[in-house]
Amino acid sequence: MRIDEIELRIIDLPFVSPFKTSFGSQDTKTSIIVTVRSEGVEGYGESTMDPLPTYREETIDGALVVMRGRMVPWLLANDIDHPAQLLDAWGATRGNPMAKACVELAVWDCYARQQGVPLRTLLGGERTEIPVGASLGMGTIESTVDSVERHIAQGYKRIKLKIEPGWDVELLEAVRGRFPDIELTVDANSAYTLDDVELLRSFDRFGLHYIEQPLDYDDLTDHAVLAGQIETPLCLDESLTSVARVKAALDLGACSVVNVKVCRVGGLEAVRRIHALCTDRDVPMWCGGMLETGIGRAHNIHLATMPGFVYPGDTASASRTYARDIVEQRLEASNGMMPVPTGAGIGVTLDRPFLDSVTLSSEVHRR
């Protein structure tokens, strides 16, 4: 596979409404959209880092430096047989999994399109639709309960509530009191510490499917301590940045559920290795979301067809997040099930006039 051109495009796409979590509120999605071109075929990837280091350390400006300095020149100078080679080929560039993944995803998409097969086929996925849940940001208790009711009526298979100290027990009492039987989870985005063990233990009475990332964003050991002191299963997100980190977390007992975000772990080959690790240990997985546009959302849908992804993920209808997406296909769930886009690669095409209208900058690198 010979890569002829790589385009790095920065976009800023407004949300339907602000999305609030324990580390702040967002009004727009700023992303790097990568296009690779090989022998007349295009493939697309999307970044998930933020302009500032609020989720993990990576930022958009920093990722561009790494892409321009390492991954882009390497791809334009080296032919490859398969995208799976890139994870190890780029190993000398330490860290920066989101920057690597953004480019790698575009190569996988392009390769699948050249082969004339859906991306899920290359990943070993067989399902043509996947169960999805809804992730609800912070608001008021009344508005959150109303939102839960709407999403249940729409058929979503799991409800996830964003929480933080002071926005937890009362919220859970209200939601669980109204909806005693739904699959309910919470995501703390690292808002608690081990000093909050008693508070976190009190969540056991709400019958949560799991608590996601309650402690520090980079921690494994404190989560292992917490896991031994509460009944509710722990799921890690921010802490799992590589295959090695997932293995360490499972070895330590820091989590019993794994959230996979393809960019956070370094790309699709990393996901394949994590999938093998988790299925070998019977550890349930699910696909997390970062409010991606249709490009990242389509990648997530395809990877979630892999058999180890047994819990509903965050890949809900795009219209919940964006009034208009940058792809021409409507990625919409029906009764809590998201159809896998058909066609080769990730199965979506760019709405180019609209994409241009939300583009902040664009640059093309050629062989």
SVG drawing of the C-alpha trace seen along z (x, -y; Angstrom):
<svg xmlns="http://www.w3.org/2000/svg" viewBox="-41 -29 53 46">
<polyline fill="none" stroke="black" stroke-width="0.4" points="0.0,0.0 1.5,-3.3 0.3,-6.5 0.4,-9.4 -1.1,-12.3 -2.1,-13.0 -4.5,-15.9 -4.7,-17.3 -7.8,-19.4 -9.0,-21.2 -12.7,-21.6 -15.0,-23.2 -18.5,-21.7 -21.2,-23.2 -23.1,-20.9 -26.9,-20.9 -26.5,-21.9 -23.6,-22.2 -22.3,-19.0 -21.3,-19.3 -19.1,-16.9 -17.0,-17.1 -14.2,-18.7 -16.1,-21.4 -18.7,-22.2 -18.2,-22.0 -20.2,-23.9 -18.3,-22.7 -16.2,-19.8 -12.8,-20.8 -11.2,-17.9 -8.4,-16.9 -9.8,-15.1 -7.1,-13.1 -7.5,-12.0 -5.0,-9.6 -5.0,-9.1 -3.6,-5.9 -3.8,-5.1 -7.0,-7.1 -8.7,-5.9 -9.4,-8.0 -9.7,-6.9 -10.6,-9.0 -9.7,-9.3 -10.7,-11.6 -8.9,-12.8 -10.4,-12.9 -7.9,-15.1 -9.2,-18.5 -7.6,-21.9 -6.5,-21.9 -5.4,-18.9 -8.7,-18.3 -9.2,-14.6 -5.7,-13.3 -2.4,-15.2 -2.6,-15.3 -3.8,-18.5 -4.6,-19.3 -1.6,-21.6 0.7,-19.0 -0.8,-16.2 -0.2,-18.2 3.5,-18.6 3.8,-14.8 1.8,-14.0 3.9,-16.4 7.2,-15.4 6.8,-11.6 3.7,-9.7 3.1,-11.7 6.7,-11.7 7.0,-8.0 3.9,-7.0 4.9,-9.1 8.4,-7.4 7.4,-3.8 5.0,-1.4 3.1,1.0 1.4,4.4 -1.3,3.9 -2.3,1.1 -1.7,3.5 2.1,2.8 1.8,-0.8 1.4,-0.3 4.8,1.3 6.4,-0.7 5.6,-3.9 6.7,-2.5 9.8,-4.7 7.5,-7.7 6.6,-7.5 3.1,-8.0 0.8,-10.2 -1.7,-7.4 -4.4,-9.8 -2.1,-11.4 -1.0,-8.0 -4.6,-6.6 -6.0,-9.5 -3.6,-8.8 -3.8,-5.0 -7.6,-5.1 -7.5,-6.8 -5.1,-4.2 -7.3,-1.3 -10.3,-2.9 -8.4,-3.5 -7.1,0.1 -10.6,1.6 -11.9,-0.5 -9.1,0.7 -10.0,4.3 -13.7,3.6 -14.8,4.8 -16.4,3.2 -13.9,2.3 -15.7,4.7 -14.7,7.6 -11.0,6.8 -11.6,6.6 -13.5,9.9 -16.9,8.3 -20.0,10.0 -22.9,8.0 -24.8,5.7 -26.2,3.6 -25.0,2.9 -26.7,2.0 -26.1,-1.5 -26.7,-3.6 -27.0,-7.2 -24.6,-9.3 -26.3,-12.3 -24.4,-15.4 -25.1,-17.4 -28.1,-19.6 -30.8,-19.7 -32.3,-16.6 -35.7,-17.3 -34.2,-17.8 -32.1,-14.7 -35.0,-12.5 -37.0,-13.8 -34.0,-13.1 -33.7,-9.5 -37.4,-9.0 -37.1,-10.3 -34.1,-8.0 -35.8,-5.0 -38.8,-5.7 -36.4,-5.8 -35.1,-2.3 -31.6,-3.1 -30.2,0.0 -28.2,-1.7 -28.3,-5.1 -25.0,-6.7 -25.1,-9.6 -22.2,-12.0 -21.6,-12.6 -19.3,-14.4 -19.4,-15.1 -22.6,-16.9 -24.2,-15.7 -24.5,-12.0 -26.6,-10.5 -29.7,-12.7 -29.5,-12.3 -29.3,-8.5 -32.1,-8.4 -34.3,-10.3 -33.4,-8.3 -33.4,-4.9 -36.6,-5.7 -38.4,-6.5 -36.7,-3.8 -35.9,-0.8 -35.1,1.7 -33.1,-0.1 -29.4,0.7 -27.8,-2.3 -24.2,-3.3 -22.3,-6.4 -19.2,-8.2 -17.2,-10.3 -14.4,-11.4 -11.9,-11.2 -13.9,-13.4 -13.4,-11.4 -10.5,-10.1 -10.1,-7.3 -11.3,-9.7 -14.7,-9.2 -14.9,-5.4 -17.9,-5.6 -19.7,-7.8 -18.8,-5.5 -19.9,-2.5 -23.3,-4.1 -23.7,-3.7 -24.0,0.1 -27.7,-0.2 -28.5,-1.7 -27.7,1.5 -25.4,-0.1 -23.9,1.9 -20.6,0.3 -18.9,-2.9 -16.7,-4.4 -13.3,-6.1 -14.2,-7.3 -10.5,-8.1 -7.5,-9.9 -7.3,-9.9 -3.9,-8.2 -4.4,-5.8 -4.5,-2.0 -3.5,-1.2 -6.1,-3.3 -8.8,-1.8 -7.6,1.6 -7.9,0.6 -11.4,-0.8 -12.5,2.3 -11.9,4.4 -14.1,2.1 -17.3,1.8 -19.6,4.2 -20.3,2.2 -17.9,3.2 -15.4,0.7 -14.8,-0.3 -11.7,-2.3 -11.6,-4.8 -8.9,-7.6 -6.4,-5.3 -6.3,-2.7 -3.9,-4.2 -2.3,-1.1 -2.4,2.6 0.1,2.7 -2.0,0.5 -5.1,2.6 -3.1,5.7 -1.7,4.0 -5.2,2.9 -6.6,6.4 -3.6,8.0 -4.0,5.5 -7.8,5.9 -8.3,2.2 -11.3,2.9 -13.5,5.7 -15.0,3.8 -13.0,2.2 -14.0,-0.9 -12.3,-1.0 -11.8,-4.3 -9.8,-3.6 -7.8,-6.9 -7.1,-6.7 -5.4,-3.3 -3.5,-4.1 -5.5,-2.8 -7.3,0.2 -4.4,2.7 -4.2,1.8 -7.9,2.5 -7.5,5.9 -4.8,6.8 -6.9,5.5 -9.9,7.5 -7.8,10.7 -6.6,10.0 -10.1,9.3 -11.9,12.1 -9.2,14.5 -10.0,13.4 -13.8,13.1 -13.6,9.4 -16.6,7.5 -15.8,4.5 -17.8,1.6 -17.0,-1.2 -16.7,-4.6 -17.4,-7.8 -15.9,-11.3 -18.7,-13.2 -17.2,-12.2 -18.4,-13.4 -19.6,-10.9 -16.1,-9.8 -15.1,-8.8 -18.6,-7.5 -18.5,-5.2 -15.1,-3.8 -16.6,-3.2 -19.6,-1.4 -17.4,1.0 -15.1,1.9 -18.1,2.4 -19.2,5.3 -16.3,7.4 -17.6,10.2 -15.9,9.0 -17.9,5.8 -20.8,7.1 -22.1,4.0 -24.0,1.1 -21.6,-1.6 -21.7,-5.4 -22.3,-5.4 -25.8,-6.9 -27.6,-8.8 -25.5,-11.6 -28.5,-14.0 -28.3,-14.0 -25.0,-15.8 -25.0,-17.7 -27.7,-19.5 -25.7,-18.7 -22.8,-16.2 -19.8,-16.3 -20.8,-13.0 -23.6,-12.4 -25.0,-9.3 -27.3,-9.6 -25.9,-7.6 -29.1,-7.1 -30.1,-4.4 -33.5,-2.8 -34.9,-1.2 -31.5,-1.3 -29.8,0.5 -27.3,-1.3 -27.0,0.1 -23.5,0.6 -22.8,-1.6 -22.8,0.5 -20.2,0.4 -16.4,0.6 -14.3,-0.9 -16.3,-2.8 -19.1,-3.2 -19.5,-7.0 -18.7,-9.8 -17.9,-13.5 -20.5,-16.3 -17.7,-18.4 -19.5,-21.8 -20.5,-21.6 -17.1,-20.2 -15.5,-23.2 -17.8,-25.6 -16.6,-24.3 -13.0,-24.0 -10.5,-26.2 -7.4,-25.2 -6.2,-22.5 -2.8,-21.3 -1.8,-18.6 1.5,-16.6 2.6,-14.7 5.0,-12.0"/>
</svg>
